[in-house]
Amino acid sequence: MAKDHGSQIKNDDLYEKLRDDGASKEKAARIANAKEAGTLDKGGTHLENRSKDELYDEAKEIGIEGRSKMDKDGLIDAIRGH
């Protein structure tokens, strides 16, 4: 049984699995919460299918520095590497 990580983490089992696989606390929480909310598998999830503006907004949300100077491919690489 998964440890209870409080109300901030919506899917404790997935959070623990991601942490065991080496994901940061922030990344594991974002993925676990998105999966639980049903927003992880939304249409257009492939980064290449998103507009540069959408990629920029996501990069801003997750705190990627230097995003304003990146082109679409740079944003994709930065998001994947985060």
C-alpha positions in Angstrom: 0.0 0.0 0.0 1.3 3.5 -0.9 2.3 5.9 1.7 -0.1 8.9 2.1 1.7 12.0 0.8 -1.1 14.4 1.9 -3.7 16.2 0.0 -1.2 17.7 -2.5 -0.6 14.3 -4.1 -3.7 12.9 -5.8 -2.3 9.5 -6.8 0.1 8.2 -4.1 0.9 4.9 -5.9 2.0 6.6 -9.1 3.9 9.2 -7.2 5.9 6.6 -5.4 6.6 4.6 -8.6 7.9 7.8 -10.3 10.1 8.7 -7.4 11.5 5.1 -7.3 12.2 5.5 -11.0 14.2 8.7 -10.3 11.8 11.5 -11.0 12.1 14.6 -8.9 9.4 15.3 -6.3 8.0 18.1 -8.5 7.9 16.1 -11.7 6.4 13.0 -9.9 3.7 15.2 -8.3 2.8 16.9 -11.6 2.5 13.6 -13.4 0.6 11.8 -10.6 -1.9 14.7 -10.2 -2.4 15.1 -14.0 -3.0 11.4 -14.3 -5.5 11.4 -11.5 -7.3 14.5 -13.0 -7.5 12.8 -16.4 -5.5 15.6 -18.1 -2.4 13.6 -18.8 -3.7 11.9 -22.0 -5.4 14.9 -23.5 -5.4 15.5 -27.3 -2.3 17.0 -28.7 0.0 15.6 -26.0 2.8 15.1 -28.5 5.0 18.1 -28.1 5.6 18.3 -31.8 1.8 18.8 -32.4 1.6 21.8 -30.2 2.2 25.4 -31.2 5.2 27.4 -30.1 2.9 29.5 -27.9 1.5 26.4 -26.2 5.0 25.1 -25.6 6.1 28.4 -24.2 3.2 28.5 -21.8 4.1 25.0 -20.6 7.8 25.9 -20.2 6.7 29.0 -18.2 4.5 26.9 -16.0 7.2 24.4 -15.1 9.9 27.2 -14.7 12.2 26.6 -17.6 14.7 29.5 -17.7 15.7 31.1 -21.1 12.5 30.0 -22.7 11.9 33.4 -24.4 15.0 32.9 -26.5 14.1 29.3 -27.6 12.6 28.3 -30.9 10.0 25.5 -31.0 12.6 22.7 -31.1 14.5 24.2 -28.2 11.3 24.4 -26.1 10.5 20.8 -26.9 14.0 19.7 -25.8 13.8 21.8 -22.6 10.4 20.4 -21.7 11.5 16.8 -22.3 14.6 17.4 -20.3 12.8 18.9 -17.3 
